[in-house]
Amino acid sequence: MDGSSTSRVVVVTGASSGIGRAVAREFGARGAHLGLIARNEEGLRAAAEEVRRAGGEALVLPLDVADAAAVEAAAARVEAELGPIDVWVNNAMATVFAPVMEVTAEEFRRVTEVTYLGYVHGTTAALRRMLPRDEGTVVQIGSALAYRSIPLQGAYCAAKAAIRGFTDSLRTELIHDGSRVRLSMLQLPAVNTPQSTRQRNKLPRQALPVPPLYTPEAIAERVVWAADHAPREMLIGRPTVLAVWGQKLVPALLDRYLGKKGYAPQTTDRPNEQHGRDILFATLPGDPGAHGPYRDQERGPDLQMRLRTHPRAVGVALALGGLAGLAAMARRA
């Protein structure tokens, strides 16, 4: 699939804000026709306008990805109005910032329904259309937390791990069937998105993704690259590489390190002023945009991200960076 194509039909879930918003804009700049899915219609309409200004076309599809029937209906509408779906990007998420014992059963269920089952619903809706044509690409937006869980995000870590398990299982079935439909999963580092002040937070202080924080645009560029090239799995950013390889090599050391050091980096010194206003069960009014409140801390692509799209160079970079990072972490622990 040629990344310069101007006729691709792309569906992005979670397109009203954060990474999904930036991904939609990046595809729009390539001239793609986009189906934009999220609950926040105001944010979706703003995203659609950005896509059009960038050079693409957009169809606004306000719905909850936890509703399988609604996702299926949206896929049918995209194909009826825009044409056959070439790329489906699963990105919608929900989380709760809190210790496990302070998360209710209802909250665990909701995070699972959106962050995990939303991907299942999106993937199967895409496959119902891609498999008969024997072409298409599904991109799963994952996280380093799919491999290395951290405190205060038990529901989210579990859902991201479930996505990885689901995706790996599905991939083997596609191979068995000789399908040419492509399946790619991207594991992300922390990104400065609106989630830190819009997702449910039961902590006394404002939430902060564990630094370093990357821009949504830096991630979006890699998502579009992955849609073009469909790597089996792509670790994005040096922190993701360290988390994944640290979990493989020294998981018990990481347990102890995160138990002692993993709480403080996830909050700021500002009080939590959300006062129960969050998007876990119902969206909030307004256009959240792509960026979160930490613009002064965010950064563009690091060396690993740049090299990752050049496979011949990435092996050496990963090995050197991973060894150096693990050595530093061991010294701190």
C-alpha positions in Angstrom: 0.0 0.0 0.0 1.5 3.3 -1.1 1.7 6.0 1.6 1.3 8.7 -1.0 -2.1 7.3 -2.1 -4.9 9.9 -1.9 -7.8 7.6 -2.1 -7.6 5.4 1.0 -10.6 5.1 3.2 -9.5 5.1 6.9 -11.5 4.7 10.1 -10.1 6.1 13.4 -11.7 5.4 16.7 -11.1 7.9 19.6 -10.8 10.5 16.8 -12.1 13.5 18.8 -9.0 14.1 20.9 -5.4 13.1 21.7 -3.6 10.6 19.5 -6.7 9.8 17.4 -7.2 13.5 16.6 -3.5 13.8 15.5 -3.8 10.5 13.5 -6.9 11.7 11.7 -5.1 15.0 10.8 -2.1 13.1 9.5 -4.1 10.9 7.3 -6.1 13.9 6.1 -2.8 15.5 5.0 -2.3 12.4 2.8 -5.7 13.0 1.2 -7.5 10.1 2.9 -11.2 9.8 3.3 -11.8 9.3 7.0 -14.6 7.9 9.2 -14.1 9.5 12.6 -15.5 7.6 15.6 -15.9 8.9 19.2 -18.6 9.9 21.6 -17.8 13.6 21.6 -19.6 15.0 18.6 -18.3 18.5 19.1 -14.7 17.2 19.1 -15.4 15.0 16.1 -16.8 18.0 14.1 -13.7 20.0 15.0 -11.5 17.0 13.9 -13.4 16.7 10.7 -12.8 20.4 9.9 -9.0 19.9 10.5 -9.0 16.9 8.2 -10.7 18.9 5.5 -8.3 21.8 5.9 -5.4 19.3 5.6 -6.7 18.0 2.3 -8.8 15.0 3.2 -12.5 14.2 3.6 -14.3 13.2 6.8 -17.4 11.5 8.0 -18.5 12.2 11.6 -19.7 9.1 13.4 -20.6 9.8 17.1 -20.9 6.5 19.0 -19.6 4.5 21.9 -17.1 1.7 20.8 -18.4 -0.4 23.7 -21.6 -0.8 21.6 -20.8 -3.5 19.0 -23.9 -2.9 17.0 -23.1 0.8 16.7 -19.6 0.1 15.5 -20.9 -2.4 12.9 -23.4 0.2 11.7 -20.7 2.8 11.5 -18.5 0.5 9.4 -21.4 -0.1 7.0 -22.1 3.6 6.7 -18.4 4.4 6.0 -18.4 1.9 3.1 -21.7 3.2 1.8 -20.6 6.8 1.8 -16.8 6.7 1.4 -16.0 3.4 -0.2 -14.3 0.2 0.9 -12.3 0.5 4.2 -8.6 0.2 3.6 -7.3 1.0 7.1 -8.9 0.7 10.5 -7.1 2.3 13.5 -8.3 1.2 16.9 -7.4 3.9 19.4 -10.4 4.7 21.7 -9.6 4.3 25.4 -10.9 4.8 29.0 -9.0 4.5 32.3 -9.3 5.2 36.0 -6.3 6.6 37.9 -6.6 4.9 41.3 -5.3 2.0 43.4 -6.9 -1.3 42.5 -8.9 -1.5 45.7 -10.5 1.9 45.1 -11.8 1.0 41.6 -15.3 -0.3 41.6 -16.5 -3.4 39.7 -18.6 -1.0 37.5 -15.5 1.0 36.6 -13.4 -2.1 35.8 -16.2 -3.2 33.5 -16.4 0.1 31.8 -12.7 0.4 31.1 -12.7 -3.2 29.8 -15.6 -2.5 27.5 -14.1 0.5 26.0 -10.3 -0.1 26.0 -10.4 -3.8 25.2 -13.8 -4.8 23.8 -13.9 -1.6 21.7 -10.8 -2.9 19.9 -12.5 -6.3 19.4 -15.7 -4.6 18.0 -13.6 -2.4 15.7 -11.4 -5.2 14.5 -14.2 -7.6 13.7 -16.3 -4.9 12.0 -13.2 -4.2 9.8 -12.6 -7.8 9.1 -16.1 -8.5 8.0 -15.4 -6.1 5.1 -11.7 -6.8 4.5 -11.7 -10.6 4.5 -14.0 -11.0 1.5 -11.8 -8.6 -0.5 -8.6 -10.2 0.9 -7.0 -6.9 1.6 -6.8 -4.1 4.2 -4.9 -3.2 7.3 -5.9 -3.0 11.0 -3.7 -1.0 13.3 -4.0 -1.5 17.1 -2.8 1.4 19.2 -1.2 -0.3 22.2 1.0 0.8 25.0 4.2 -0.1 26.8 1.8 -1.0 29.6 0.6 -4.0 27.6 4.0 -5.6 28.7 5.0 -3.8 31.9 2.1 -2.9 34.2 2.5 0.1 36.6 0.7 1.0 39.8 -2.5 3.2 39.9 -3.6 2.0 36.4 -4.6 -1.7 36.9 -7.7 -1.6 34.8 -6.0 0.1 31.9 -2.9 -2.1 32.0 -5.1 -5.2 32.0 -7.1 -4.0 29.0 -3.9 -3.2 27.0 -2.5 -6.6 27.8 -5.8 -8.1 26.6 -5.5 -6.3 23.3 -2.1 -7.8 22.7 -3.3 -11.3 23.5 -6.3 -10.9 21.2 -4.3 -9.4 18.4 -1.6 -12.2 18.5 -4.3 -14.9 18.5 -6.1 -13.3 15.6 -2.9 -13.0 13.6 -2.3 -16.7 13.8 -5.8 -17.3 12.5 -5.2 -15.0 9.5 -1.9 -16.8 8.8 -3.8 -20.2 9.0 -6.4 -18.9 6.5 -3.8 -17.5 4.1 -5.3 -14.1 4.4 -3.6 -11.0 3.0 -5.3 -8.7 5.5 -2.6 -7.1 7.6 -2.6 -6.7 11.4 -0.2 -4.4 13.2 0.2 -3.4 16.8 2.0 -0.3 18.1 3.2 0.0 21.7 3.4 3.6 22.8 5.2 5.6 25.4 3.5 8.4 27.4 1.9 11.1 25.3 0.6 14.6 26.2 -3.1 14.1 25.5 -6.2 15.5 27.3 -6.6 12.1 29.1 -4.8 13.4 32.2 -7.5 15.9 33.0 -10.6 14.2 31.4 -10.3 10.5 32.4 -11.6 9.4 35.9 -9.1 10.4 38.6 -9.6 9.3 42.2 -6.2 10.6 43.3 -5.8 13.7 45.4 -3.6 15.4 42.8 -3.8 16.0 39.0 -2.7 13.0 36.9 0.4 13.1 34.8 1.5 10.5 32.3 4.9 9.1 33.3 7.5 11.4 31.6 9.1 11.8 29.1 5.9 12.9 27.2 5.7 12.9 23.4 3.6 15.0 21.1 0.5 13.4 19.6 1.9 14.4 16.2 5.1 12.4 16.7 3.0 9.3 17.4 0.6 10.0 14.5 3.5 10.0 12.0 4.4 6.5 13.1 0.8 5.3 13.0 0.5 6.4 9.3 3.9 4.7 8.6 2.6 1.5 10.2 -0.6 1.6 8.1 1.6 1.8 5.0 4.1 -0.9 6.0 2.2 -3.1 8.6 5.0 -4.2 10.9 3.9 -7.1 13.1 4.6 -5.0 16.2 6.3 -1.7 16.6 7.8 -0.4 19.9 7.7 3.4 19.7 10.1 5.5 21.7 13.0 4.7 24.0 10.9 4.4 27.1 8.8 1.7 25.5 11.8 -0.3 24.5 13.2 -0.1 28.1 9.8 -1.2 29.6 9.4 -4.2 27.3 13.0 -5.4 27.5 13.1 -4.7 31.2 10.0 -6.8 31.8 11.6 -9.7 29.7 15.0 -9.5 31.5 14.4 -8.3 35.1 10.7 -8.3 35.9 11.1 -8.7 39.7 13.5 -5.8 39.8 10.9 -3.7 38.0 8.3 -4.8 40.5 10.3 -3.5 43.3 11.4 -0.3 41.5 7.8 0.6 40.6 6.5 -0.3 44.0 8.9 2.3 45.5 9.2 4.8 42.7 6.1 4.3 40.5 3.5 6.5 42.3 5.0 10.0 42.4 5.8 10.4 38.7 2.1 9.9 37.9 0.8 13.0 39.6 1.7 16.7 39.7 1.8 19.0 42.8 -1.5 20.5 41.7 -4.7 19.4 43.4 -7.2 17.3 41.5 -9.9 19.8 40.5 -12.0 17.5 38.3 -14.6 17.2 41.0 -16.1 14.1 39.5 -16.1 15.5 35.9 -14.7 12.9 33.6 -15.5 11.0 30.4 -15.7 7.4 31.8 -19.4 6.9 31.4 -20.5 10.0 29.5 -18.6 12.5 27.4 -17.9 16.2 28.5 -18.9 19.2 26.4 -16.3 21.1 24.4 -13.6 20.3 22.0 -10.6 18.7 23.9 -8.2 18.9 21.0 -5.1 16.7 20.5 -2.8 18.1 23.3 -3.0 17.8 27.0 -2.1 20.4 29.6 1.7 19.7 29.6 2.8 21.4 26.4 5.9 22.7 28.2 7.0 19.1 28.9 6.3 17.4 25.6 8.9 16.5 23.0 9.0 15.4 19.4 10.3 12.1 18.1 13.4 10.7 19.7 16.2 8.9 17.9 14.6 5.5 18.4 11.4 6.7 16.7 13.3 8.0 13.8 15.4 4.9 13.4 12.4 2.6 13.8 11.2 3.4 10.3 14.6 2.4 9.0 14.9 -1.3 9.9 18.5 -1.8 9.0 19.6 0.8 11.7 17.1 0.0 14.4 18.7 -3.2 15.7 21.9 -1.6 16.8 20.1 1.4 18.2 17.7 -0.8 20.2 20.5 -3.0 21.6 22.7 0.0 22.7 19.8 2.0 24.1 18.3 -0.9 25.9 21.5 -2.0 27.6 22.3 1.6 28.7 18.8 2.1 30.1 18.7 -1.1 31.9 22.0 -0.4 33.5 20.9 3.0 34.7 17.6 1.5 36.1 19.5 -1.2 38.0 21.8 1.5 39.5 18.8 3.5 40.7 17.0 0.4 42.1 
